[in-house]
Amino acid sequence: MFKVTSIALLLGFSVIAHAHFGIAVPDKAVVSDQSQSPINLTVAFCHPMERTGMTMEKPNQLYVTTNGKKTNLLDQVKSVQLFGKQAWSVMYKPSRQGLYEFVVEPKPYFEPAEDKYIIHYTKVMVPVFGEEGEWDKPTGLKTEIVPLTRPFANYVGNVFQGKVLVDGKPAPNSPVEVEFYNESAKAKAPNDLFVTQVVMTDSQGVFTYAVPWEGWWGFAALNDADYKLKRDGKDKDVELGAVLWTNFSSPNFR
């Protein structure tokens, strides 16, 4: 979220604090045949456009679901570095056709600059061997984005829509932060205001965004939790993020 510090106000200008994002990004957006398996999933917490990492503890949960079956991956994760900070990765080899949905529930992250905890429930879907599956069904997380646009095999310029849920109910008038996963450092924002794009959900919890260039894009819908967490004996607010990652590609013209 954006925050103006008291010092900045005294000086007559604002300081932009860019968005945090849970990361769950696979090394391939679609698995078409066995030669493209296994899937290597990167799990992290960072500012993806600016390529600024934050230390991420081992998640509370990391699993994949397909065809109604849930497989725990937490005992298979390996420690890695992303943008110079602690992150995680896991290799997973799909055994059959299906839509594979990877889900991460992190440990609460305390952000001193905002004096609150942040929990980003993060997911990504990978279609395997041509199966699209029920991509428009809720996962059942505390908060999540349910796609209204198929969350894979999209062209650049496509309009993407999603519905934000909190406790299974639509979340109206919620900010949704959007950022590009700038892994290769090829993208550069014209100025700081462009780093994080922001749209709002409507009265039904639905948001809309048109992606401008190819690559992985993250959508983070933010709401306050209905509970607090203790830190040094004091109650702290908790920001709940519903994060969805999806890839956009340019067509191959002949």
Secondary structure as GFF3:
##gff-version 3
##sequence-region A 1 254
A	DSSP	alpha_helix	6	11	.	.	.	ID=ss1
A	DSSP	beta_strand	21	26	.	.	.	ID=ss2
A	DSSP	three_ten_helix	34	36	.	.	.	ID=ss3
A	DSSP	beta_strand	39	47	.	.	.	ID=ss4
A	DSSP	beta_strand	52	54	.	.	.	ID=ss5
A	DSSP	beta_strand	61	66	.	.	.	ID=ss6
A	DSSP	beta_strand	69	72	.	.	.	ID=ss7
A	DSSP	three_ten_helix	74	76	.	.	.	ID=ss8
A	DSSP	beta_strand	78	82	.	.	.	ID=ss9
A	DSSP	beta_strand	85	92	.	.	.	ID=ss10
A	DSSP	beta_strand	98	105	.	.	.	ID=ss11
A	DSSP	beta_strand	109	111	.	.	.	ID=ss12
A	DSSP	beta_strand	116	128	.	.	.	ID=ss13
A	DSSP	beta_strand	143	147	.	.	.	ID=ss14
A	DSSP	beta_strand	154	155	.	.	.	ID=ss15
A	DSSP	beta_strand	159	166	.	.	.	ID=ss16
A	DSSP	beta_strand	169	170	.	.	.	ID=ss17
A	DSSP	beta_strand	175	180	.	.	.	ID=ss18
A	DSSP	three_ten_helix	192	194	.	.	.	ID=ss19
A	DSSP	beta_strand	197	200	.	.	.	ID=ss20
A	DSSP	beta_strand	206	210	.	.	.	ID=ss21
A	DSSP	beta_strand	215	224	.	.	.	ID=ss22
A	DSSP	beta_strand	229	231	.	.	.	ID=ss23
A	DSSP	beta_strand	234	249	.	.	.	ID=ss24
###
